Amino acid sequence: MSPQPAGSVLGLGVLDQDLEARLVAGMASVEIALRDAVRSDYPFVTEASRHLVEAGGKRFRPLLVLLAAQFGDPQAPGVVPSAVVVELTHLATLYHDDVMDEADLRRGAASANARWDNTVAILTGDFLFAKASDLLADLGPEAVRIQARTFERLCTGQIRETVGPDEGADPVAHHLRVLADKTGSLIATSGRFGAMMSGADPRIVETMTVFGEKIGVAFQLADDIVDITSDSSDSGKTPGTDLREGVPTLAALIALSDADPRLRDLLTRPLPDDREHAEALHALREHPALLEARSEARRWADEARAVLSDLPEGSARQALEVLCDYVVTRTG
């Protein structure tokens, strides 16, 4: 798959031709380095590792690295490798997530666990984590420490989601904390790496870190809405996967507060039965909780936008502001 221009991929449009040219060139370099990074002496490992790389995706995390780098030297040697690190880490988590979710599709193609088996998918994810660590070793001990703490949060978020909220705890607050750990932490690191590797001012590094976490939560909230509202041809994955697996989403948690007994039963357990799954999906699509979930995604995006006021004005900041709209209006 040939890399697409960053503006086309995310629908940002041409905000500034010079910025667009830098992003397109940067994303092309990331794409080349990404494919090189997953190469192995064992051809089967290369094939399995490239499975999701070649399926495409938005490359949201490396794009954020490149945008954050615009506040320093975007050509600095650590920028592209750090963008590859965050995408490798993200891809590795997808291999593992698909095993836990028993997903059949990922990005419109058969998931690795469906194409091969769970063992291959898990080990391929581990291989990608190892490749990310190898690249990090050249970026210095601080980068390694940041990645280790990010990985800690990724794992903690997954455990929190699996175990569920403590008795008496607010399930919505628990869910938002899960999203901050599982998704927001790596997107925060994307913003941090881009600014840090480019030599930007430490205040900009901190701003991009905070922005990344907030936009990351908004991104995941919107992604969960897409999972409910779209069909597989739009989103590239089976709709209602979270419902089927009994994984809570914000819309489902809100709906539970006033659900009738039948819907409450459907939303509090896995739904392997196709008829029950379709019933729950239809009910959730019609429930006002979906609008509340959209409003919450917008709130996080608006908070992310407010953080940007601390950045210098210019085309890079403008692109980040447009990104805040993109994450909550996308359909796939």
C-alpha positions as CSV (number, residue, x, y, z in Angstrom):
1,M,0.0,0.0,0.0
2,S,1.5,3.3,-1.0
3,P,1.3,6.0,1.8
4,Q,-1.3,8.7,1.4
5,P,-0.8,12.3,2.1
6,A,-1.4,13.1,5.7
7,G,-4.0,15.7,5.0
8,S,-6.0,13.2,2.9
9,V,-5.7,10.5,5.5
10,L,-7.2,12.5,8.3
11,G,-9.3,14.9,6.2
12,L,-7.4,17.9,7.5
13,G,-7.3,19.6,4.1
14,V,-4.5,21.8,3.0
15,L,-4.2,24.3,5.8
16,D,-0.7,25.4,4.7
17,Q,1.1,24.1,1.7
18,D,4.5,24.1,3.4
19,L,3.2,22.2,6.4
20,E,1.3,19.8,4.2
21,A,4.5,19.1,2.2
22,R,6.5,18.4,5.4
23,L,3.8,16.1,6.8
24,V,3.5,14.2,3.6
25,A,7.3,13.7,3.4
26,G,7.5,12.8,7.1
27,M,4.7,10.3,6.8
28,A,6.3,8.7,3.8
29,S,9.6,8.3,5.8
30,V,7.6,6.8,8.7
31,E,6.0,4.3,6.3
32,I,9.3,3.2,4.9
33,A,10.9,2.9,8.4
34,L,7.8,1.1,9.7
35,R,8.1,-1.6,7.0
36,D,11.8,-1.9,7.6
37,A,11.3,-2.2,11.3
38,V,9.0,-5.3,11.1
39,R,11.4,-7.2,8.9
40,S,12.7,-10.5,10.3
41,D,15.2,-13.1,9.2
42,Y,12.3,-15.6,9.5
43,P,9.9,-14.8,6.5
44,F,6.8,-16.0,8.4
45,V,7.4,-13.5,11.2
46,T,7.8,-10.7,8.6
47,E,4.6,-11.8,7.0
48,A,2.7,-11.8,10.3
49,S,4.2,-8.5,11.4
50,R,3.4,-6.8,8.2
51,H,-0.2,-8.0,8.2
52,L,-1.6,-5.0,10.0
53,V,1.0,-2.6,8.8
54,E,-0.1,-3.2,5.2
55,A,-3.8,-3.1,6.2
56,G,-3.2,0.6,6.5
57,G,-4.9,2.7,9.2
58,K,-5.0,6.3,10.0
59,R,-1.5,6.5,11.4
60,F,-2.9,9.0,13.9
61,R,-0.1,8.6,16.5
62,P,2.9,9.1,14.1
63,L,1.1,12.1,12.5
64,L,0.8,13.7,16.0
65,V,4.5,13.1,16.5
66,L,5.2,14.9,13.3
67,L,2.8,17.8,14.1
68,A,4.3,18.2,17.6
69,A,7.8,18.3,16.0
70,Q,6.8,21.4,14.0
71,F,7.4,23.4,17.2
72,G,11.1,22.5,17.1
73,D,13.2,21.1,14.3
74,P,11.0,18.7,12.4
75,Q,14.0,17.2,10.6
76,A,15.8,16.3,13.9
77,P,17.1,12.7,13.7
78,G,14.9,11.3,16.5
79,V,11.5,12.4,15.1
80,V,10.8,9.7,12.5
81,P,12.1,6.8,14.7
82,S,9.9,8.0,17.6
83,A,6.9,8.1,15.3
84,V,7.7,4.5,14.3
85,V,8.0,3.5,17.9
86,V,4.5,4.7,18.8
87,E,2.9,3.1,15.8
88,L,4.7,-0.2,16.5
89,T,3.5,-0.1,20.0
90,H,-0.1,0.7,18.9
91,L,0.0,-2.2,16.3
92,A,1.3,-4.6,18.9
93,T,-1.6,-3.8,21.2
94,L,-4.1,-4.4,18.3
95,Y,-2.7,-7.9,17.9
96,H,-3.3,-8.6,21.5
97,D,-6.7,-6.8,21.6
98,D,-8.0,-8.9,18.7
99,V,-7.1,-12.1,20.7
100,M,-8.9,-10.8,23.8
101,D,-11.9,-9.7,21.7
102,E,-11.9,-12.8,19.5
103,A,-12.2,-10.3,16.6
104,D,-12.5,-11.6,13.0
105,L,-11.8,-8.3,11.2
106,R,-9.2,-5.5,11.7
107,R,-9.0,-2.6,9.2
108,G,-11.2,-4.4,6.7
109,A,-9.0,-7.5,6.6
110,A,-9.0,-10.8,8.6
111,S,-7.4,-10.3,12.0
112,A,-4.1,-12.1,12.7
113,N,-5.8,-14.5,15.1
114,A,-8.5,-15.3,12.5
115,R,-5.9,-15.7,9.7
116,W,-3.5,-17.8,11.8
117,D,-4.3,-18.4,15.5
118,N,-4.1,-16.8,18.9
119,T,-0.6,-17.9,19.6
120,V,0.8,-16.4,16.4
121,A,-1.1,-13.1,17.1
122,I,0.1,-12.8,20.6
123,L,3.7,-13.6,19.7
124,T,3.6,-11.2,16.8
125,G,2.5,-8.5,19.1
126,D,5.4,-9.3,21.4
127,F,7.7,-9.2,18.4
128,L,6.5,-5.6,17.6
129,F,7.1,-4.5,21.2
130,A,10.6,-5.9,20.9
131,K,11.2,-4.0,17.7
132,A,9.9,-0.8,19.3
133,S,12.3,-1.3,22.2
134,D,15.2,-1.8,19.8
135,L,14.5,1.6,18.2
136,L,14.1,3.3,21.6
137,A,17.6,2.2,22.7
138,D,19.0,4.7,20.1
139,L,16.8,7.5,21.4
140,G,18.2,7.7,24.8
141,P,17.4,6.6,28.4
142,E,14.7,9.3,28.9
143,A,12.8,8.0,25.8
144,V,13.1,4.4,27.1
145,R,11.7,5.5,30.5
146,I,8.8,7.4,29.0
147,Q,7.9,4.3,26.9
148,A,8.2,2.0,29.9
149,R,5.8,4.2,31.9
150,T,3.4,4.4,28.9
151,F,3.5,0.6,28.6
152,E,2.7,0.3,32.3
153,R,-0.4,2.5,31.8
154,L,-1.5,0.5,28.8
155,C,-1.3,-2.7,30.8
156,T,-2.9,-1.1,33.9
157,G,-5.8,0.2,31.8
158,Q,-6.5,-3.2,30.3
159,I,-6.5,-4.8,33.7
160,R,-8.8,-2.1,35.1
161,E,-11.2,-2.7,32.2
162,T,-11.0,-6.5,32.7
163,V,-11.5,-6.4,36.5
164,G,-14.2,-3.6,36.4
165,P,-14.9,-0.8,38.8
166,D,-14.7,-1.3,42.6
167,E,-18.0,-1.9,44.4
168,G,-19.7,1.4,44.8
169,A,-17.5,3.2,42.4
170,D,-18.8,5.4,39.5
171,P,-18.7,3.1,36.4
172,V,-18.5,6.1,34.1
173,A,-15.5,7.6,35.9
174,H,-13.9,4.2,36.0
175,H,-14.4,3.9,32.3
176,L,-12.9,7.3,31.5
177,R,-9.8,6.4,33.5
178,V,-9.5,3.2,31.6
179,L,-9.6,5.1,28.3
180,A,-7.0,7.6,29.6
181,D,-4.7,4.7,30.3
182,K,-5.4,2.4,27.4
183,T,-5.6,5.0,24.6
184,G,-4.7,8.5,26.0
185,S,-1.4,7.4,27.4
186,L,0.2,6.4,24.1
187,I,-1.2,9.4,22.2
188,A,0.1,11.6,25.0
189,T,3.5,10.0,24.4
190,S,3.2,10.7,20.7
191,G,2.8,14.4,21.3
192,R,5.6,14.3,23.9
193,F,8.1,12.4,21.7
194,G,7.5,14.8,18.7
195,A,8.1,17.9,20.7
196,M,10.9,16.4,22.7
197,M,12.8,14.9,19.8
198,S,12.5,18.1,17.8
199,G,14.2,20.1,20.7
200,A,11.1,22.2,21.4
201,D,10.8,24.2,24.5
202,P,10.0,22.1,27.6
203,R,6.7,24.1,28.1
204,I,5.7,23.0,24.6
205,V,6.6,19.4,25.4
206,E,4.3,19.5,28.4
207,T,1.5,21.1,26.5
208,M,1.7,18.5,23.7
209,T,1.7,15.7,26.4
210,V,-1.5,17.1,28.0
211,F,-3.1,17.7,24.6
212,G,-2.3,14.2,23.5
213,E,-4.0,12.6,26.5
214,K,-7.1,14.6,26.1
215,I,-7.4,14.2,22.4
216,G,-6.7,10.5,22.9
217,V,-9.7,10.0,25.2
218,A,-11.9,11.9,22.7
219,F,-10.5,9.7,19.9
220,Q,-11.4,6.5,21.8
221,L,-14.8,7.7,22.8
222,A,-15.6,8.6,19.2
223,D,-14.1,5.2,18.1
224,D,-16.5,3.4,20.4
225,I,-19.4,5.4,18.9
226,V,-18.3,4.4,15.4
227,D,-18.3,0.8,16.5
228,I,-22.0,1.2,17.4
229,T,-23.2,3.3,14.5
230,S,-21.3,2.1,11.5
231,D,-21.4,-1.0,9.4
232,S,-18.3,-3.1,8.6
233,S,-17.9,-1.4,5.1
234,D,-17.6,2.0,6.8
235,S,-15.3,1.1,9.7
236,G,-13.4,-1.9,8.5
237,K,-14.4,-4.0,11.5
238,T,-17.4,-5.9,12.7
239,P,-19.9,-3.4,14.2
240,G,-20.8,-3.9,17.8
241,T,-17.7,-5.9,18.8
242,D,-17.6,-4.4,22.3
243,L,-21.3,-5.3,22.7
244,R,-20.7,-8.8,21.6
245,E,-17.8,-9.3,24.0
246,G,-19.5,-7.6,26.9
247,V,-16.9,-4.8,27.0
248,P,-18.4,-1.6,28.4
249,T,-18.5,1.6,26.4
250,L,-19.7,5.0,27.5
251,A,-22.9,4.8,25.6
252,A,-23.8,1.4,27.2
253,L,-22.9,2.6,30.7
254,I,-25.1,5.7,30.3
255,A,-27.9,3.6,28.9
256,L,-27.7,1.3,31.9
257,S,-28.8,4.1,34.2
258,D,-32.4,4.0,32.9
259,A,-32.5,0.9,30.8
260,D,-35.6,-1.4,30.9
261,P,-34.9,-4.9,32.3
262,R,-34.4,-6.4,28.9
263,L,-31.9,-3.9,27.7
264,R,-30.1,-4.0,31.1
265,D,-29.8,-7.8,30.7
266,L,-28.3,-7.4,27.2
267,L,-25.9,-4.7,28.2
268,T,-24.4,-6.5,31.2
269,R,-23.2,-9.7,29.5
270,P,-21.5,-11.0,26.3
271,L,-23.8,-11.5,23.4
272,P,-22.5,-14.4,21.2
273,D,-26.0,-15.0,19.9
274,D,-26.5,-13.0,16.7
275,R,-30.2,-12.3,17.4
276,E,-29.5,-10.8,20.8
277,H,-26.5,-8.9,19.6
278,A,-28.6,-7.3,16.8
279,E,-31.4,-6.5,19.3
280,A,-28.9,-4.7,21.6
281,L,-27.2,-2.9,18.8
282,H,-30.5,-1.5,17.5
283,A,-31.6,-0.5,21.0
284,L,-28.4,1.3,21.7
285,R,-28.4,3.1,18.3
286,E,-31.9,4.5,19.2
287,H,-31.1,5.3,22.9
288,P,-30.4,9.0,23.9
289,A,-27.3,7.7,25.7
290,L,-25.6,7.7,22.3
291,L,-26.0,11.5,22.0
292,E,-24.7,11.9,25.6
293,A,-21.6,9.9,24.6
294,R,-21.1,12.1,21.6
295,S,-21.3,15.2,23.8
296,E,-18.7,13.7,26.2
297,A,-16.3,13.0,23.2
298,R,-16.8,16.6,22.1
299,R,-16.1,17.9,25.7
300,W,-12.7,16.1,25.7
301,A,-11.9,17.4,22.3
302,D,-12.8,21.0,23.4
303,E,-10.6,20.6,26.5
304,A,-7.8,19.5,24.2
305,R,-8.4,22.5,22.0
306,A,-8.2,24.8,25.0
307,V,-4.8,23.4,25.9
308,L,-3.5,24.6,22.5
309,S,-3.7,28.3,23.5
310,D,-0.3,27.8,25.2
311,L,1.3,27.1,21.8
312,P,2.7,29.6,19.4
313,E,0.3,30.6,16.7
314,G,0.8,29.3,13.2
315,S,-0.1,26.5,10.8
316,A,0.9,23.6,13.2
317,R,-1.3,24.9,15.9
318,Q,-4.1,25.4,13.4
319,A,-3.7,21.8,12.2
320,L,-4.0,20.6,15.8
321,E,-7.2,22.6,16.2
322,V,-8.7,21.0,13.1
323,L,-7.6,17.6,14.5
324,C,-9.9,18.3,17.5
325,D,-12.9,18.5,15.1
326,Y,-11.7,15.5,13.1
327,V,-11.6,13.0,16.0
328,V,-15.3,13.6,16.9
329,T,-16.8,13.8,13.4
330,R,-15.1,10.9,11.7
331,T,-17.3,7.9,10.6
332,G,-14.6,5.2,10.3
